[in-house]
Amino acid sequence: MNPINRKYILAISISILFIACNPESKKEETSSTTDSTSNVKTDTTSTAATAPKETIMDAVTAAPNLYKVLNDSAGIRILEATYKPGDSSALHSHPLNAVYVISPGTVQFTEKDGTKHMNEFKTGMTMIRAMDVHSVKNTGKNTLKVLLVEVNRSGETVAPDASTDATKVAPDLYKVKADSLGLRIVEATYKPGQSSKMHTHPANAVYVISPGTVEFTGKDGTKNTAEFKTGMSMIRGEDNHSVKNTGKTTLKVLLVEVYRKM
């Protein structure tokens, strides 16, 4: 074969080989880029899956300057909430609770979904509320003070025994203000010298509205005297007793009775 023809054929062969190899190289590069993108997406998805869920804080934790714990035992907690004009709290939660308004005010509640509503709280107002999540703002001109009795008992609800229930034994002294969800708010008023027959209370929270001196007589006949001062609070277990106002002033007490087992 002619040397010139050999050179010509060799050149053509090299060109064909180069063209054939070049697309494969580009394919490899594209595949590598796709793998890299896939890795980034996988990492992002993994991070999102392990992100912590939103936690709604307890009222005292979320706003310790606004909520003060007065008593806490046996699955019952007494809080005093004080909101000065303009005061507001972060989003927080309350379990099942009973409310008593000590001093009035106007408040704006904002629910978890952003819904807002206004409430006028008047002195002596009572209510029972299911578990709730909200933030609160005092939009009025007065300092609002509220007593909250929170109940962390998920057990079954037990009906009161009518034969020993204080409101049945002494209806002139014990008035039901609210009754639902296994909680009952009762206002007890004893004028000087007034007394009640033996009766029963379930576990309860006590708040003194106006002061007085009382004598308790237990089922076994044991007597003891107690001085109740305005603003005093306590948590008491189930009890059976009679009561007499031995002082010179009218005693008024708020009782939040809990008909839920531990």
VOZAVO-348234 format. One record per residue (C-alpha): residue number from 1; residue in three letters; y, z, x. Coordinates in nm, 2 decimals, always signed. Each point is the difference from the previous one (the first is absolute). Layout:
node seq:NUM; type:ALA; v:Y; w:Z; u:X
...
This chain:
node seq:1; type:MET; v:+0.00; w:+0.00; u:+0.00
node seq:2; type:ASN; v:+0.35; w:-0.08; u:+0.11
node seq:3; type:PRO; v:+0.18; w:+0.32; u:+0.16
node seq:4; type:ILE; v:+0.30; w:-0.06; u:-0.23
node seq:5; type:ASN; v:-0.22; w:+0.00; u:-0.31
node seq:6; type:ARG; v:-0.16; w:+0.32; u:+0.11
node seq:7; type:LYS; v:+0.34; w:+0.17; u:+0.04
node seq:8; type:TYR; v:+0.10; w:-0.13; u:-0.34
node seq:9; type:ILE; v:-0.31; w:+0.13; u:-0.17
node seq:10; type:LEU; v:+0.03; w:+0.34; u:+0.17
node seq:11; type:ALA; v:+0.36; w:+0.04; u:-0.11
node seq:12; type:ILE; v:-0.09; w:-0.08; u:-0.36
node seq:13; type:SER; v:-0.29; w:+0.26; u:+0.01
node seq:14; type:ILE; v:+0.23; w:+0.28; u:+0.12
node seq:15; type:SER; v:+0.26; w:-0.08; u:-0.27
node seq:16; type:ILE; v:-0.26; w:+0.02; u:-0.27
node seq:17; type:LEU; v:-0.14; w:+0.33; u:+0.13
node seq:18; type:PHE; v:+0.36; w:+0.15; u:+0.01
node seq:19; type:ILE; v:+0.07; w:-0.11; u:-0.36
node seq:20; type:ALA; v:-0.33; w:+0.14; u:-0.12
node seq:21; type:CYS; v:+0.05; w:+0.34; u:+0.16
node seq:22; type:ASN; v:+0.36; w:+0.06; u:-0.09
node seq:23; type:PRO; v:-0.04; w:+0.06; u:-0.39
node seq:24; type:GLU; v:-0.27; w:+0.26; u:+0.07
node seq:25; type:SER; v:+0.25; w:+0.19; u:+0.22
node seq:26; type:LYS; v:+0.25; w:+0.01; u:-0.29
node seq:27; type:LYS; v:-0.27; w:+0.12; u:-0.24
node seq:28; type:GLU; v:-0.07; w:+0.29; u:+0.22
node seq:29; type:GLU; v:+0.36; w:+0.10; u:+0.02
node seq:30; type:THR; v:+0.04; w:-0.01; u:-0.38
node seq:31; type:SER; v:-0.31; w:+0.21; u:-0.04
node seq:32; type:SER; v:+0.14; w:+0.26; u:+0.24
node seq:33; type:THR; v:+0.33; w:+0.02; u:-0.19
node seq:34; type:THR; v:-0.18; w:+0.05; u:-0.33
node seq:35; type:ASP; v:-0.21; w:+0.29; u:+0.14
node seq:36; type:SER; v:+0.31; w:+0.17; u:+0.13
node seq:37; type:THR; v:+0.17; w:-0.02; u:-0.34
node seq:38; type:SER; v:-0.32; w:+0.13; u:-0.17
node seq:39; type:ASN; v:+0.00; w:+0.31; u:+0.23
node seq:40; type:VAL; v:+0.36; w:+0.09; u:-0.08
node seq:41; type:LYS; v:-0.07; w:-0.02; u:-0.38
node seq:42; type:THR; v:-0.31; w:+0.22; u:+0.04
node seq:43; type:ASP; v:+0.20; w:+0.26; u:+0.19
node seq:44; type:THR; v:+0.28; w:+0.01; u:-0.27
node seq:45; type:THR; v:-0.25; w:+0.03; u:-0.28
node seq:46; type:SER; v:-0.17; w:+0.29; u:+0.17
node seq:47; type:THR; v:+0.33; w:+0.19; u:+0.05
node seq:48; type:ALA; v:+0.09; w:-0.04; u:-0.37
node seq:49; type:ALA; v:-0.34; w:+0.13; u:-0.11
node seq:50; type:THR; v:+0.04; w:+0.32; u:+0.20
node seq:51; type:ALA; v:+0.36; w:+0.07; u:-0.09
node seq:52; type:PRO; v:+0.05; w:+0.35; u:-0.16
node seq:53; type:LYS; v:+0.04; w:+0.02; u:-0.38
node seq:54; type:GLU; v:+0.32; w:+0.14; u:-0.15
node seq:55; type:THR; v:-0.01; w:+0.38; u:-0.03
node seq:56; type:ILE; v:+0.21; w:+0.17; u:-0.27
node seq:57; type:MET; v:+0.11; w:+0.35; u:+0.12
node seq:58; type:ASP; v:+0.00; w:+0.32; u:-0.19
node seq:59; type:ALA; v:+0.34; w:+0.11; u:-0.13
node seq:60; type:VAL; v:+0.04; w:+0.29; u:+0.25
node seq:61; type:THR; v:-0.10; w:-0.22; u:+0.29
node seq:62; type:ALA; v:+0.23; w:-0.29; u:-0.11
node seq:63; type:ALA; v:+0.30; w:+0.22; u:-0.08
node seq:64; type:PRO; v:-0.03; w:+0.36; u:+0.14
node seq:65; type:ASN; v:+0.37; w:+0.05; u:-0.04
node seq:66; type:LEU; v:-0.03; w:-0.05; u:-0.38
node seq:67; type:TYR; v:-0.34; w:+0.15; u:-0.08
node seq:68; type:LYS; v:-0.08; w:+0.36; u:+0.08
node seq:69; type:VAL; v:-0.35; w:+0.16; u:-0.04
node seq:70; type:LEU; v:+0.02; w:+0.33; u:-0.18
node seq:71; type:ASN; v:-0.37; w:+0.07; u:-0.05
node seq:72; type:ASP; v:-0.32; w:-0.19; u:+0.08
node seq:73; type:SER; v:-0.36; w:+0.12; u:-0.09
node seq:74; type:ALA; v:-0.31; w:-0.08; u:-0.21
node seq:75; type:GLY; v:+0.10; w:-0.36; u:-0.04
node seq:76; type:ILE; v:+0.34; w:+0.08; u:-0.14
node seq:77; type:ARG; v:+0.33; w:-0.04; u:+0.18
node seq:78; type:ILE; v:+0.34; w:+0.11; u:-0.11
node seq:79; type:LEU; v:+0.30; w:-0.21; u:+0.13
node seq:80; type:GLU; v:+0.37; w:+0.04; u:-0.04
node seq:81; type:ALA; v:+0.18; w:-0.34; u:+0.02
node seq:82; type:THR; v:+0.38; w:+0.01; u:+0.06
node seq:83; type:TYR; v:+0.20; w:-0.32; u:+0.00
node seq:84; type:LYS; v:+0.38; w:+0.02; u:+0.06
node seq:85; type:PRO; v:+0.22; w:-0.29; u:-0.13
node seq:86; type:GLY; v:-0.09; w:-0.31; u:+0.20
node seq:87; type:ASP; v:-0.32; w:+0.14; u:+0.14
node seq:88; type:SER; v:-0.30; w:-0.23; u:+0.00
node seq:89; type:SER; v:-0.36; w:+0.01; u:+0.12
node seq:90; type:ALA; v:-0.23; w:-0.26; u:+0.15
node seq:91; type:LEU; v:-0.30; w:-0.13; u:-0.20
node seq:92; type:HIS; v:-0.24; w:+0.29; u:-0.05
node seq:93; type:SER; v:-0.29; w:+0.12; u:-0.23
node seq:94; type:HIS; v:-0.07; w:+0.29; u:-0.23
node seq:95; type:PRO; v:-0.34; w:+0.09; u:-0.15
node seq:96; type:LEU; v:-0.03; w:+0.11; u:-0.36
node seq:97; type:ASN; v:+0.30; w:+0.24; u:-0.05
node seq:98; type:ALA; v:+0.21; w:+0.21; u:-0.24
node seq:99; type:VAL; v:+0.38; w:-0.01; u:+0.02
node seq:100; type:TYR; v:+0.26; w:+0.25; u:-0.10
node seq:101; type:VAL; v:+0.37; w:-0.07; u:+0.04
node seq:102; type:ILE; v:+0.19; w:+0.30; u:+0.15
node seq:103; type:SER; v:+0.34; w:-0.17; u:+0.03
node seq:104; type:PRO; v:+0.09; w:-0.34; u:-0.16
node seq:105; type:GLY; v:+0.08; w:-0.33; u:+0.15
node seq:106; type:THR; v:-0.02; w:-0.38; u:-0.02
node seq:107; type:VAL; v:-0.27; w:-0.18; u:+0.21
node seq:108; type:GLN; v:-0.11; w:-0.35; u:+0.07
node seq:109; type:PHE; v:-0.37; w:-0.05; u:+0.05
node seq:110; type:THR; v:-0.13; w:-0.31; u:+0.19
node seq:111; type:GLU; v:-0.36; w:-0.08; u:-0.05
node seq:112; type:LYS; v:-0.23; w:-0.15; u:+0.27
node seq:113; type:ASP; v:+0.05; w:-0.35; u:-0.15
node seq:114; type:GLY; v:+0.38; w:+0.04; u:+0.02
node seq:115; type:THR; v:+0.05; w:+0.07; u:-0.37
node seq:116; type:LYS; v:+0.30; w:+0.24; u:-0.05
node seq:117; type:HIS; v:+0.07; w:+0.24; u:-0.29
node seq:118; type:MET; v:+0.25; w:+0.28; u:-0.07
node seq:119; type:ASN; v:-0.08; w:+0.35; u:-0.12
node seq:120; type:GLU; v:+0.23; w:+0.27; u:-0.14
node seq:121; type:PHE; v:-0.15; w:+0.34; u:+0.09
node seq:122; type:LYS; v:+0.13; w:+0.29; u:-0.21
node seq:123; type:THR; v:-0.05; w:+0.37; u:+0.08
node seq:124; type:GLY; v:-0.32; w:+0.14; u:-0.14
node seq:125; type:MET; v:-0.16; w:-0.35; u:-0.05
node seq:126; type:THR; v:-0.37; w:-0.01; u:+0.06
node seq:127; type:MET; v:-0.25; w:-0.28; u:+0.04
node seq:128; type:ILE; v:-0.35; w:-0.07; u:+0.13
node seq:129; type:ARG; v:-0.05; w:-0.31; u:+0.22
node seq:130; type:ALA; v:-0.30; w:-0.19; u:+0.13
node seq:131; type:MET; v:-0.04; w:-0.09; u:+0.36
node seq:132; type:ASP; v:+0.30; w:-0.21; u:+0.10
node seq:133; type:VAL; v:+0.17; w:-0.19; u:+0.29
node seq:134; type:HIS; v:+0.37; w:-0.04; u:+0.01
node seq:135; type:SER; v:+0.33; w:+0.07; u:+0.19
node seq:136; type:VAL; v:+0.28; w:+0.21; u:-0.16
node seq:137; type:LYS; v:+0.38; w:-0.01; u:+0.03
node seq:138; type:ASN; v:+0.25; w:+0.24; u:-0.16
node seq:139; type:THR; v:+0.26; w:-0.23; u:-0.15
node seq:140; type:GLY; v:+0.19; w:+0.27; u:-0.18
node seq:141; type:LYS; v:+0.27; w:+0.26; u:+0.09
node seq:142; type:ASN; v:-0.21; w:+0.31; u:-0.02
node seq:143; type:THR; v:-0.27; w:+0.15; u:+0.23
node seq:144; type:LEU; v:-0.33; w:-0.05; u:-0.16
node seq:145; type:LYS; v:-0.27; w:+0.27; u:+0.04
node seq:146; type:VAL; v:-0.35; w:-0.05; u:-0.13
node seq:147; type:LEU; v:-0.32; w:+0.21; u:+0.01
node seq:148; type:LEU; v:-0.32; w:-0.20; u:+0.05
node seq:149; type:VAL; v:-0.34; w:+0.14; u:-0.04
node seq:150; type:GLU; v:-0.24; w:-0.25; u:+0.16
node seq:151; type:VAL; v:-0.37; w:+0.02; u:-0.08
node seq:152; type:ASN; v:-0.27; w:-0.13; u:+0.24
node seq:153; type:ARG; v:-0.30; w:+0.06; u:-0.22
node seq:154; type:SER; v:-0.21; w:-0.29; u:-0.11
node seq:155; type:GLY; v:-0.26; w:+0.20; u:-0.19
node seq:156; type:GLU; v:-0.07; w:-0.01; u:-0.37
node seq:157; type:THR; v:+0.25; w:+0.13; u:-0.25
node seq:158; type:VAL; v:-0.10; w:+0.32; u:-0.19
node seq:159; type:ALA; v:+0.16; w:+0.08; u:-0.34
node seq:160; type:PRO; v:+0.15; w:+0.35; u:-0.04
node seq:161; type:ASP; v:-0.19; w:+0.27; u:-0.19
node seq:162; type:ALA; v:+0.20; w:+0.04; u:-0.33
node seq:163; type:SER; v:-0.12; w:+0.35; u:-0.05
node seq:164; type:THR; v:+0.17; w:+0.13; u:+0.33
node seq:165; type:ASP; v:+0.26; w:-0.27; u:+0.05
node seq:166; type:ALA; v:+0.34; w:+0.16; u:+0.05
node seq:167; type:THR; v:+0.18; w:-0.25; u:-0.23
node seq:168; type:LYS; v:-0.25; w:+0.10; u:-0.28
node seq:169; type:VAL; v:-0.01; w:+0.37; u:+0.07
node seq:170; type:ALA; v:+0.38; w:+0.04; u:+0.03
node seq:171; type:PRO; v:+0.17; w:-0.32; u:-0.14
node seq:172; type:ASP; v:+0.33; w:+0.18; u:-0.03
node seq:173; type:LEU; v:+0.00; w:+0.06; u:+0.38
node seq:174; type:TYR; v:-0.16; w:-0.32; u:+0.14
node seq:175; type:LYS; v:+0.13; w:-0.34; u:-0.09
node seq:176; type:VAL; v:-0.17; w:-0.33; u:+0.11
node seq:177; type:LYS; v:+0.26; w:-0.24; u:+0.15
node seq:178; type:ALA; v:-0.24; w:-0.28; u:+0.10
node seq:179; type:ASP; v:-0.37; w:-0.05; u:+0.00
node seq:180; type:SER; v:-0.19; w:-0.30; u:+0.15
node seq:181; type:LEU; v:-0.24; w:-0.11; u:+0.28
node seq:182; type:GLY; v:-0.15; w:+0.34; u:+0.03
node seq:183; type:LEU; v:+0.33; w:+0.17; u:+0.06
node seq:184; type:ARG; v:+0.21; w:+0.22; u:-0.23
node seq:185; type:ILE; v:+0.35; w:+0.12; u:+0.04
node seq:186; type:VAL; v:+0.07; w:+0.33; u:-0.18
node seq:187; type:GLU; v:+0.32; w:+0.20; u:-0.02
node seq:188; type:ALA; v:-0.05; w:+0.37; u:-0.04
node seq:189; type:THR; v:+0.29; w:+0.22; u:-0.13
node seq:190; type:TYR; v:-0.03; w:+0.38; u:-0.02
node seq:191; type:LYS; v:+0.30; w:+0.20; u:-0.13
node seq:192; type:PRO; v:+0.03; w:+0.36; u:+0.12
node seq:193; type:GLY; v:-0.29; w:+0.21; u:-0.16
node seq:194; type:GLN; v:-0.20; w:-0.31; u:-0.12
node seq:195; type:SER; v:-0.37; w:-0.01; u:+0.09
node seq:196; type:SER; v:-0.30; w:-0.22; u:-0.06
node seq:197; type:LYS; v:-0.36; w:+0.06; u:-0.08
node seq:198; type:MET; v:-0.28; w:-0.08; u:+0.26
node seq:199; type:HIS; v:+0.00; w:-0.37; u:+0.07
node seq:200; type:THR; v:-0.12; w:-0.25; u:+0.27
node seq:201; type:HIS; v:+0.17; w:-0.25; u:+0.23
node seq:202; type:PRO; v:-0.18; w:-0.26; u:+0.21
node seq:203; type:ALA; v:+0.11; w:-0.06; u:+0.36
node seq:204; type:ASN; v:+0.38; w:-0.04; u:-0.03
node seq:205; type:ALA; v:+0.33; w:-0.04; u:+0.18
node seq:206; type:VAL; v:+0.28; w:+0.24; u:-0.09
node seq:207; type:TYR; v:+0.37; w:-0.04; u:+0.03
node seq:208; type:VAL; v:+0.25; w:+0.27; u:-0.11
node seq:209; type:ILE; v:+0.29; w:-0.14; u:-0.20
node seq:210; type:SER; v:+0.17; w:+0.33; u:-0.08
node seq:211; type:PRO; v:-0.10; w:+0.34; u:+0.16
node seq:212; type:GLY; v:-0.17; w:+0.31; u:-0.14
node seq:213; type:THR; v:-0.24; w:+0.29; u:+0.05
node seq:214; type:VAL; v:-0.35; w:-0.03; u:-0.14
node seq:215; type:GLU; v:-0.31; w:+0.21; u:-0.03
node seq:216; type:PHE; v:-0.34; w:-0.18; u:+0.02
node seq:217; type:THR; v:-0.31; w:+0.16; u:-0.15
node seq:218; type:GLY; v:-0.33; w:-0.15; u:+0.12
node seq:219; type:LYS; v:-0.32; w:-0.03; u:-0.20
node seq:220; type:ASP; v:-0.13; w:+0.32; u:+0.16
node seq:221; type:GLY; v:+0.31; w:+0.19; u:-0.09
node seq:222; type:THR; v:+0.16; w:-0.01; u:+0.34
node seq:223; type:LYS; v:+0.38; w:-0.01; u:-0.01
node seq:224; type:ASN; v:+0.25; w:-0.14; u:+0.25
node seq:225; type:THR; v:+0.37; w:-0.07; u:-0.01
node seq:226; type:ALA; v:+0.18; w:-0.30; u:+0.14
node seq:227; type:GLU; v:+0.36; w:-0.08; u:+0.05
node seq:228; type:PHE; v:+0.07; w:-0.37; u:-0.07
node seq:229; type:LYS; v:+0.32; w:-0.15; u:+0.15
node seq:230; type:THR; v:+0.17; w:-0.32; u:-0.09
node seq:231; type:GLY; v:-0.15; w:-0.29; u:+0.20
node seq:232; type:MET; v:-0.31; w:+0.18; u:+0.10
node seq:233; type:SER; v:-0.32; w:-0.21; u:-0.01
node seq:234; type:MET; v:-0.37; w:+0.07; u:+0.05
node seq:235; type:ILE; v:-0.34; w:-0.15; u:-0.05
node seq:236; type:ARG; v:-0.26; w:+0.21; u:-0.19
node seq:237; type:GLY; v:-0.37; w:-0.04; u:-0.07
node seq:238; type:GLU; v:-0.15; w:+0.04; u:-0.35
node seq:239; type:ASP; v:+0.09; w:+0.34; u:-0.14
node seq:240; type:ASN; v:-0.05; w:+0.21; u:-0.31
node seq:241; type:HIS; v:+0.27; w:+0.26; u:-0.08
node seq:242; type:SER; v:+0.27; w:+0.13; u:-0.24
node seq:243; type:VAL; v:+0.37; w:+0.01; u:+0.08
node seq:244; type:LYS; v:+0.29; w:+0.23; u:-0.08
node seq:245; type:ASN; v:+0.37; w:-0.04; u:+0.09
node seq:246; type:THR; v:+0.09; w:+0.35; u:+0.12
node seq:247; type:GLY; v:+0.34; w:-0.10; u:+0.13
node seq:248; type:LYS; v:+0.35; w:-0.04; u:-0.15
node seq:249; type:THR; v:+0.03; w:-0.38; u:+0.02
node seq:250; type:THR; v:-0.17; w:-0.29; u:-0.17
node seq:251; type:LEU; v:-0.26; w:-0.15; u:+0.22
node seq:252; type:LYS; v:-0.06; w:-0.37; u:-0.01
node seq:253; type:VAL; v:-0.28; w:-0.17; u:+0.20
node seq:254; type:LEU; v:-0.13; w:-0.35; u:+0.03
node seq:255; type:LEU; v:-0.38; w:-0.04; u:+0.02
node seq:256; type:VAL; v:-0.17; w:-0.32; u:+0.10
node seq:257; type:GLU; v:-0.36; w:+0.06; u:-0.10
node seq:258; type:VAL; v:-0.27; w:-0.21; u:+0.16
node seq:259; type:TYR; v:-0.30; w:-0.08; u:-0.21
node seq:260; type:ARG; v:-0.17; w:-0.20; u:+0.28
node seq:261; type:LYS; v:-0.29; w:+0.13; u:+0.20
node seq:262; type:MET; v:+0.01; w:-0.01; u:+0.38
